[in-house]
Amino acid sequence: FPGNAMATDIAAIVRHLEAFYPFKDKTVLHVGAGGGQFIGYAAHARRVVGVDPDPEAVDRLKTAVREAGLQDRFHVLRADLMTVTEKADVVFFEFCLHEIADPAAALRHARALAPQTIIVDPAPGSKWAWYCGEEEKVVRSWAAVDQDPPALVARFIGKQSFHDYGELAAKIGMLGEPTLTRIAEFRERTDFEIEMPYRMALLATG
């Protein structure tokens, strides 16, 4: 998700995640883990395999795992999810399902690896996703999730905070159009927020 090191309350997202799903003693395949912003839950898990294909994100993840003292339970794997064969209790998609070319196929593969799947992704109608030019991807990914009604769903509101347009452009300007046109309204603004609603869903087999 663009700007994955979000200018928002990451601790709040982790609290919501831990309240949404009991990670205690679970083995987890954490998809899109690169960067390591949301690894705090891993302190309660039995074992986590963090999966991400981006080498730079994997390097940041390794640093985050080391700094959090989680090396004994967090293994980092640079790979595409579709090549992963390791079994787990749960597959966790961290703000990445909408970025996957075929989210329905990714969910099918996740179900083959674990009896439960957690998705955390921007909610349909997210203003932040719209500024990032990803509103259609978000709709597509949640349509794939909703093909089989989730066992549990929750919706939360996050916020992206910026001091000025330069900070916003540095975070998502590299996306090009339509992002650059859409964020032009912030050129003269300072100390502003962009609402970032997101959903969590739990899929369970059997």
Protein Blocks (a to p, Z undefined) as FASTA:
>chain_A
ZZklacbdfklmmmmmmmmpcfehpacddehkgoolmmmmmmmmmbdcdddfblklmmmm
mmmmmmnopmmmpccddddfklpcbdcfbdcdehklmmpmblmlmmmmmmmmpcbdcddd
ddehiaklmmnopmmmmmmmmmmmmmpccfbdcddddddddfblmlmmmmmmmnopaklm
mmmmmmmgghiadddddddddddeZZ
